[in-house]
Amino acid sequence: MAGYDPEDAERLRRAGFSALTAATLCSRGHRDPAEAAAFLGAEGPLPDPLAMNGMAEAARRVRQALDRGERMAVFGDYDVDGITATCLMTEFLQSQGADCLSYIPGRLEEGYGLNRPAIDLLAGQGVRLIITVDCGITALEEAAYCRQLGVDLVVTDHHECKGSLPDAVAMVDPHQPGDGYPHRDLAGVGVAFKLAAAICGDQQAVLERYCDLVALGTVADVMPLLGENRTFVARGLERLNAAPRPGLAALMHECGCERQPVTAATVGYVLAPRINAAGRMGQVELAVELFLTRDRRRAAQLAEALYQLNRQRQAVEAEIYDEAVAMLRGQEEPAAIVLASGRWHQGVVGIVASRLAEEYRCPTFLICLDGDHGKASSRSYGGFNLFAALESLDGLLESYGGHELAAGFTIRRDRVDRFRAAIVEQAEAFRRSGDCRCALEIDCQVEPRQLTLANVEALDQLEPCGAGCPRPVFLMSGLVVDQMSEVGGGRHLRLRLRRGGHCIGAIFFSTTILRAGIGLGDQVEVAFTPQVNEFRGTRSVQLNVVDIRAAAETGEYVRERELYARCREGRLTAAEAGLLLPQRPEFVAVWRYLAANCRDGGIEDDCCCMSRKISRYAGIPASFVRTKICLDVFAEQGLIRLRQTGRTVQITLTAGKRKVDLDDSRIIMRLKQLKAGD
């Protein structure tokens, strides 16, 4: 938690920022009012497109094709960034009088990027120039094939570059070695916009026409909302709120989000998933037509189709998620997840990988097997660089590409086990390094009295919020769980938290009582983003919970977890062994609790939460680490079956003998030896 100097915050408040906004800006290092205003501003001049390497050559070749009347093709990608980039470039070129068509490969049939059959098809249709958007920077063989056929290739991309670059007429990618463009973190649609601006020479006119598409792709691809990306998104959101194109207006109506201001969060969490569903489910042409149509009736039909496709995607995602969790059940907490199956849908595994990475707090790789080969999607966690990891394992892979945070690759089935072992080794080394950023980043601590409607509404001064400028996450401690219930079919957790005379409502999405690991009456601290909730005409502040933990966990729990890890590794001092060694009353308390609660098939609970329940049940001090030792001993002696996934333990009593001598336990004997200094 960064924290801030109250004097700096006061200076920002005097400059017109609200109390919470000022605290957030100060905690992020923006203490000077002028600098803070400049950071949030979205009106700065846009850099010259020609400052990007290869842009002049790319614009020259496209203008040449326009002058000659050559047929061109825009070759894109099937995600939101690729779709918006394809639509922007195609519509722009056609507005310039170009003979231009667009092509987005089928995700399931062709996979990502340029491929020979598509090049053959386009060449057969008379295409003399292919312009890639959001792809192409790793297409070395395909670029050579274009040259062989006499088809010129202009690459525009924003993905990481490998050691060799394709042999194209021009390559535009801010990640090229030696590129001095000031904003490297453009989305694919941002680079496509720059090319359109370079071609016509009027950047502001192009932005005015296509700011909605640039904003959608930038937010959906999780680009940092800094520099010109802020300008793109701010202008695009203005358009979406004032005069959206027919397809987007229809989609917003279908999602029910046209009744309130569209924000970057609306794009990221409401609109983008439905647009992405078209590519994921193999019907990307629906999304392309949605953006390009001017027919409002047709737009409504397309929006309804995308909505239904997204429902199908959600059902498929749930099946894959449940299967992946079942495959992980009973394993120790993983450093990296690498799972493979021949039953998974290639278009959906990326979403599941993202969900697992967050829940298990480790980089995740899900591989869709088909015969002797597999296609994988991966998501990072804690700053683990996926692209660098895949680059280091190039010899095991057939192809790969992507970013630090999200990447894909193809691999032979017989190399999956070797890949898993290698990536887990890298992830373990990264976790031990000082580079791992697994801790939740909190802006600052606040008091209940600061959470007024006016202060929370004023946080809109930070908009547009997203990557690089997220909605603030605050910390509040000393709260008591007054009420809790599962809502949304048991998928979410609703809470009422109390401190003194303040009662605050909270919602913890995608979390159950079990996973939260708290109980009624627990004193907790909460990491949250505040929001205004409106219900039956009444507006109130609600906490959108990011994480919650019992007060007992805040310091002691972390230390006990570290102590338990050293115990498993055999690295305890004599004093530490003495702290871990349970006393007989603790064994009795844990056993009686299990006997009383395992009658209906067993217990599944958060281990720390269960230790507090045992403490209340037996009237003894709570200790996560000694509770865990008791469970390990019972499992070792055959009294229980114990499985652990992350923080969750599953316990069932075993049939047969119940009397054992716990002094015969190897775990206890080893702890006693260490305590004695042996």
Secondary structure, 3 states (H helix, E strand, C coil): CCCCCHHHHHHHHHCCCCHHHHHHHHHCCCCCHHHHHHHHCCCCCCCCHHHCCCHHHHHHHHHHHHHHCCEEEEECCCCHHHHHHHHHHHHHHHHCCCEEEEECCCCCCCCCCCCHHHHHHHHHCCEEEEEEECCCCCCHHHHHHHHHHCCEEEEECCCCCCCCCCCCCEEECCCCCCCCCCCCCCCHHHHHHHHHHHHHCCHHHHHHHHHHHHHHHHHHCCCCCCCHHHHHHHHHHHHHHHCCCHHHHHHHHHHCCCCCCCCHHHHHHHHHHHHHHHHHCCCHHHHHHHHHCCCHHHHHHHHHHHHHHHHHHHHHHHHHHHHHHHHHCCCCCCCCEEEEECCCCCCCHHHHHHHHHHHHCCCEEEEEEECCEEEEEEECCCCCCHHHHHHHCHHHEEEEEECCCEEEEEEEHHHHHHHHHHHHHHHHHHHHCCCCCCCCCCCEECCHHHCCHHHHHHHHHHCCCECCECCCCEEEEEEEEEEEEEECCCCEEEEEEEECCEEEEEEECCCCHHHHCCCCCCEEEEEEEEEEEEECCEEEEEEEEEEEEEHHHCCHHHHHHHHHHHHHHCCCCHHHHHHHCCCHHHHHHHHHHHHHHCCCCCEEEEHHHHHHHHHHHHCCCCCHHHHHHHHHHHHHCCCEEEEEECCEEEEEECCCCCCCCHHHCHHHHHHHHHHCCC
